[in-house]
Amino acid sequence: MSGDKINKLIVKFIEFKNKKGLTDNQLSEISGVSPARLKGMLNGKIKRPTFYEIVNIAVALEIPTDEIDKIFSCSKKETTK
């Protein structure tokens, strides 16, 4: 998973977290991701979140799957590299 896609995903997480008015600790509790890991992801210190963390945060924030798909879908150019 490219760093650019992870960065876009983190921006999306922050956007939805703010829309819902959640603190990091609240999101941690809802998602099951430890507060330290969550804060590390959101501030860019953790560059490679696990699939488990990504899915649980996305579900906790109720991010529509099409929003996630837009971030991870590959253009034809990317698949031919």
N, C-alpha and C positions, 0 to 999 in steps of 0.2 A: 504494500500500500504506500503510495507516494506521500511525501511530507506535505505537498500542496493540498492533497485531498484531505489529509488529517487536519490541516489548518482550517480548511473550509468547513469541515465537520465541527470543529471546536467553535468556530464563529457561530454556526447554526445552533449549537448547544447553548451558548451564551445568550443568543437572541431569544430563544424559547424560554430559557430560565428567567430572563428579565421580564418577558411578557407575562409569565406566570407569577412574577413577584416572589420567586423562591430565593432563599439564601443557599450558599454552598452546602451548609450543614443539612438543610431541609432536603435538597436534591440528593445528597449522599444517603440520607435515611430512606428516601423513597426508592432510589435506584439500587441500593445495596452495595454501592461502590464506596470504599472507605473514604473518609474525608481527606486524608492525605493524598490518595491517588487522584481523587476528583480535583482538588485544588491544583495539584501538579499538572494535570491535563489542561485545565482552564487557563493556567498562567504560562503554559508552553514549556514547562520543565520536563514533562513526560511526553516524549515524541511518538511513542508506540503503544497506544492503549490496546488492551486485549479486545478480541471480538466480544467477549462477555461484557466488558465495560461499555463498549459502544452500543450494543443492543440494549442493555439495561438502562442506560442514560436516555437513549432515544425513546424507549417505551415509557419511561417515567415522565418525560417531557411531552409525550403524546405527539411526537413529530411524525407527520404523515410520511408513509413510505416513499411517495413520489419525491419528497424533498431530499431524502437520503439517496434515492436513485439518481437524482440530478447530479449529486456530488460524485458518485462512484461510477456512473456510466462512462464508457470509453468512447471517444470519437474514433473514426476510422483511422486517423493519423496515429493515435496512441497504440492501436493494436498492431500496426505494422512496424513499430520500432524494433 
